[in-house]
């Protein structure tokens, strides 16, 4: 118990001696962890929203206007076969009249357009839901060049530009987080080295009287862990606060902030990634302290 008290006392003495470097390290770790956890939380919310979007209408096949009945029947037979092979879960056929009802709902604010359009002017179509949403592109290509088919529309095609921008933003955010991670490690390393240099004579005496490298290292490793835990704790709080602000602001604007239907940052995801960030910050702090001691103690 006395040894544990010694380690705790020495850890906080070292933290107080280099208070500015300690604060800098904590802030940098907090910023880095917040960016990483925020990025992962955003990506997770985005993926969930995309899954919900795909689940509604995975794929829609539009036939040519006035397509031959034989082509329509052949497409229905092909879809029945694909359903039997468990490539698709279900499909719905929309004839000219059903397509016209959809058209009227879409253009209810433009009565002139509705009046000037007849059911026969609209194409028949098939709406499909897939067993495996990841197969949407492959299944779409399977029906693209069939006789009588005008086009095959998938949600993936419509939201592809959005996901391209999300991927770019993901690279930028994670790249920034990586740079801050290196900076935070550098600050923790420098803090530990300054503390080690200030106590070098004390360490030499401890080594002369038989203290092991582990005994000397523990207070400094604990110092790095404390910095990591404090920084990770700040990031944990900021992640939850940011999640609430994002959701509340989006709801107040009638969902205008939500880039996809169903996009939401859930509290369970915030808890998971916030906890992971807290643990990761503690590991980064400990590893940085170990590096800081490398040149001062024999391995």
N, C-alpha and C positions, 0 to 999 in steps of 0.2 A: 504493500500500500504506500509505503514511503517512497519507493522507486516511481510509482505512478504519479505521486504528488510532485516529485522532482521533475519528471518529464513535462507535466502540465505547467509548472512554474517557469521552467526554462523556455517553453514554447511561447508563452505570453510575454516574457521578458524580451525575447528576440523580436516579437512582433512590435512591441512598443519602441524598441531602439531604432527601427527603420519604418516609422509610421507612414511617411509619405510614399515610400516604395510599396509598402503593404497596401495602402489605399489604392494606389495606381494599379497594382496587380489585381485587386478585388474588382475594381471598376471594369478593367479590360476583360477579365473572365466573365463578368456579368453581361457585358455587351455581347461578347462572342456567344455565350450560351443562349442569350435571348434571341439572337439572330438565327442560330441553328434550330432551336426548338420552334421558333415562330415559322421558319421556312418549312420544317417538317409538318407542323400543324396545318399550315395553308395547303401543302401538297396533299395531305390526307383528306382534308375537307373537299378539295377539288376532285380527288379521285372518287370519293363517295358520291358527289353530285353527278359526276359523269356516269357512274354505274346506274344511278337512278334514272338519268336521262335515257340511257340505252335500254333500260328495262321497259320504258313506255312504248317506244316505237323503234325497234332495232333496224328495220329496213323496209323500204317501200318501193315497189316495182310499178312503174307507170307504163301502160301499154300505149301504142299509137292511137291517136284519135281515129275513130271508125276502124279499129283493128278487126281483122277477120275473126269470126267466131271460133274457127278452128284453132287460131293462135291462142285465144283466150282459154279454150278448153285444154289445149296442150300445156299451157302454163299451170293451170289448176292441177292437171295430172302430175306434172313435175313437182309441184309443191306437196301434193299428197305423198309422193314417193320420198321426198326429202323429210317429211314428217315421220314416215314409217322408219326411216333410217336415223331418226333422232338428231337430224341436223337443225330442224326448226321445231319450236314448241307448238306453235299454232299460226294460222294465217286467216286474214279476213278479206273477202272480195268486195270491192266497192264498184258497183255498176255506174252507169251515167247518172242515174237519179240520185244515188247516194253521194257521188262526187259533187253533184250540183248542190245538195244540202250543205256539204262542207264548204263549198265555194260561197254560198250565201252567208254563212256564219263569218267567214273570213272577211268578206267585203260588205258587211251589213251597214257600214258607214258610207258606202259608195253605191247608192241605189241605181245610178245610171249604168254602172258597169254590170250590176246584177241583171238589170232589165235587158241590156243588150247581149246577154249571154244565154244560150239555150243548153239544156242538159247534153244534147248531142255534140256540143262544141268541146266538151270536157272528156278527158281520157278515162278509161277504166283503170283500176289499179288493185294491187294486192299489198296488204300490210302484214309484215311478218314479225314474229318474236322468235328469238333464237334460244336454243338450249345453252349455248356458250357464247356470251356477248363478244368475246375476243375474236370470234370467227366471222364477225360481221363483214369485213372486207372480202374475205375469201368467198363467202356465200354470195355476196353481191356480184362478184366477178363471174360466178357460176351461172347467173341468170342474165347477165348484162347483154350478151349477144344472141339471145334467143329470138326467133322470128316474132315480129309484132311488138317487141319491147322498145319503148322510146328512151327510157332512162331508169337507172336504179339509184335511189337516194338513200343515204345512210346518215345517221347523226354524226358519225365520225368525220364525214366530208364537211359538214356544216361547222363543226367546232374545231376542226383541225388547225385553223389559224390561231384560235385561242390557245390551244395546247402548245403550239409552237412558241407563242409568246411566254406562256407559263414556263416552258422548258428553259428559255433564255433567262427569265427572271430567276429560276432555280439555280442556274449556273452562277449568275452574278451574286446572288445571296450567299450561296455556299462558298463561293470563292472569297467573298468578303469575310465570311466567318472563318475560313481557313487562315487568311492573313491575320485576323485578330487573334486566332488561336496561337499562332506563332508569336505574336506580340505579347500575349498574356503569359506564355511560357517563358519568354525572355525576361519579362519583369519579375516573375517569381524566381527565376534562376538568379537574377541580379540581387534580389532581396536576400536570398539565402546566402549568396556569396559574400555580400556585405556583412551579414551577421556572422558568418564563419570567419571572415578576415578580422572583424572586431574582437572576436573571442579566440583568436588563433593561439595565444599563449595559454589560455585556459585549456584549450583542446590538447595542446602539446603536453601539459602537465597531466591531464587525464590519461593520455596515451602512455606516458612514462610510468604511471602507477598501475597500469594494466587494464585500463578500460578498453573494451572491444569497439570495433568500428560500428557495430549495431547500436551500442549504448550511446555513442557520440551522435550517430545519425538520427535517432528517434525524435529528439526535439525539433530538428530542422525539417524532417519529413512531416511531422505533425503540423509545423508552421505552414508548409505548403498545402496540406489537407485543409487546415482551417481557412486559408484564403480561398481555396476552391469551393468549400462548403458555403461560405458567406456569399461569394459571387454567384454560385449556383442557386442559392436561396433567393437572392435578388432576382435572378432570371426566372425562377419559378413563379414568383409573385407577378413579375411583369408579363409573363406568358398568360396567366389567368386574367389579369387586368386587360391586356390587349384583346384577348378572346371576347370578353364581355363588351368592351367598347366597340369592337368590330361588329358583333351581332346586333347590339342595341342601335348603333348608328344606321346599320343597314335596314333594320326593322322600322326605324323612325322615318326613313326615306321611302317607305313602301317597297322595300326589297330592291331599290335601284342600285344599291352597292353590291348586290349579290350577282356575280357574273354568270352563274348558271343556276337553273332551278334546283332547289334543294341544297344549295351551298350553305354550309353552316359549320362553324368551328365548335365542336362538341366539348363539353367539360371533361368527359372521360378521356378523349384524346389529349386535351391540355394537361390532365393529371399524368398520363403516361409519359408524354414527351417532356413535361416539366420535371418529373422524377428522374427520367433518363438523363436530362441535362444536369440535374443536381449531382447525381452519381458520377457522371462524366467529368464534371468540373472538379470534384474531389480527386479523381484519378489524375487529371491533368496537373493539379497542384502538387500531388505527391510525386509524380514523375518529374516535374520541373525541379522540385527540391532535390531529388536524387541526382539529377544532372548537375545542379549547382554545387553539390558536395563532391562531385567526381574527382576533381583535381586536388582537393584538399585532404582526402583520405585515401588510403590504399584500398583497392577493390578487394 
